[in-house]
Amino acid sequence: MNPFRKIIDKNFHALTNSNYRYFWLGQCVSLIGTWMQSIGQTWLVYSLTNSPLLLGVLGAMQYLPVTVLTLFAGVWIDKFPKKTILIATQSISMLLALTLAALAFTNSAKYEYVLILAVMLGITNAIDMPARQSFMIEIAGRDDLMNAIALNSVTFNLAKILGPSIGAVLLATMGTGWCFLINGLSFIAVIYGLFLIKVKPFVRPKTTTNIIKEIMDGLRYIYKSRILFQTVLLILVIGLFGFNYNILIPVFVKNVLHRDASAFGVLMAALGIGSVFGALNASRKGKSLSNMKIMIICSLIIGVFLFLNGFSTLYAVTIIILLVTGAASIFFSTTANTTLQLNSTNEYRGRVMSVYSLVFAGATPVGSIFAGVAISGIGISHTFLLSGILIIFLVTGISLAFYMRHSRS
């Protein structure tokens, strides 16, 4: 066998499926633009307000719709073809990015306008996120699902390297408007890829018209499964206290490291580089530890290194810390995503992944407010320390509680 083909079959087999390949190639382009917009929006808002609290409010409002709407979306998306839903959500996201670009280019950007657009993007993501997660098994198949999720993580985090790096250069040389414009145009690739996909959609047969009853049925399904419930709780902890980098890092760059936008881009890229390493290792077969043990270990690593960053005042040390944190973070999230999907039946997968989206992204509003308030009250370094302590304490408590519950049963 051709050595290159052998590598593809062993590590990237999902790419041999044309439907998944179309989707993946579109995401490769679009996600770079998404990260460019993320760094541009964060820097724009902090420059406009010079307020960590308002930066935290923006992050909260962008993810608040996910908290409110995702459970309803999880029921709804199983009743319509996911491909159609994704074409609509990606098109709306493109229009929002182009609107933000127009505001930046005309020097009309105000905090209130950015906040409104962030809320609208949050509403779109509340539908897009569980639809995308549920779509994976349709375009990759069950056998290649784990590999597809790992590849998505690699793509996401390579974009996290390239996007902030390109965005930082554009911020320093041409202004924030270009970050938003390029992101808007990048959606063309993923929308085109979606049109090329040909799948027979899985649409759950109608069982009841009571959406609340269907939501509660999905929540009971998760609660009764030890592995699903423990995974969701771990995701909640990490989502609340471990994934607030967009709030913590720009303030840390300015107030502790006393550097500019290029340093912010480098630190975000360090997270991305570590994340790619973590995703590639998460996709390897033959791991000696169970998925649950991997998630617990990675959670504790995240907590420890956030705690260590609270003592850092050196640029190089912070880069190393964020490399490790990025690797542990993506190893955790890839394993958690795979665990939830592979331990869910087709009937419940849409609702399980809506809970995943709710907890993973919906925890961000509370986490963003926590970060903003903590920074304003105790400073950025102490906020890193507190975040690390909370993760270590809560992950240890959850793990012990489930171990004792399992031992008694």
Secondary structure, DSSP 8 states (H G I E B T S, - for coil): --HHHHHHHHH-GGGGSHHHHHHHHHHHHHHHHHHHHHHHHHHHHHHHH--HHHHHHHHHHHHHHHHHHHHHHHHHHTTS-HHHHHHHHHHHHHHHHHHHHHHHHTT---HHHHHHHHHHHHHHHHHHHHHHHHHHHHHH-STTHHHHHHHHHHHHHHHHHHHHHHHHHHHHHT-THHHHHHHHHHHHHHHHHHHH------------S-HHHHHHHHHHHHHH-HHHHHHHHHHHHHHHHT--HHHHHHHHIIIII---HHHHHHHHHHHHHHHHHHHHHHT-S--SS-HHHHHHHHHHHHHHHHHHHTT---HHHHHHHHHHHHHHHHHHHHHHHHHHHHTS-HHHHHHHHHHHHHHHHHHHHHHHHHHHHHHHHH-HHHHHHHHHHHHHHHHHHHHHHHHHHHHH-
